[in-house]
Amino acid sequence: MSAATVTRHSDGLTITRRFAAPRELVFRALSEPEHLKQWWGPPDYPVDQCSVDFRPGGVWHYSLRGRHGGEVWARSVYREIVPPERVTYVERSSDPSGAVTDDRPGAFVTITLKNDGDGTVFTARIRYQTPLDRDRAIQGGVEHGFSRALDQLDDLLIRLGAALR
């Protein structure tokens, strides 16, 4: 298993990982709620609830629930979707009804998927409004949590690939 590479920038982070799966399969795992529920969020904070309206202007609303308590809600609005290459969205913390909160810094996220021989390079560029917001997100565990989520994505892609054979 290859690990994610995290690069810090003054305005955010770039997280990159290569998967031994075709780009179309990685895109499905990124766009379909039944797949997102299986990998999004770190293992100790799995997705508890998830609704996805996967289109520009559509909303992705989800909660992560800690195994030992705690709950995190987020609301993302899709800006651009270019199958199977790119997805951009604006993510904010929210409450269970989907109302935006200021619990965590908001972010503008661009995920790109590039063919790489028999695999796919997944790159998430996460930008924050200020360096302080970036630092708050890092302190909140975004680097470690996103990297652990990508470990779960790798496991899911292996299972989905085996099911297609």
Secondary structure, DSSP 4 states (H G I P E B T S, - for coil): -PPPEEEEETTEEEEEEEESS-HHHHHHHHH-HHHHHHHSS-TTS-EEEEEE--STT-EEEEEEE-TTS-EEEEEEEEEEEETTTEEEEEEEEB-TT--B-SSS--EEEEEEEEEETTEEEEEEEEE-SSHHHHHHHHHTTHHHHHHHHHHHHHHHHHHHHHHH-
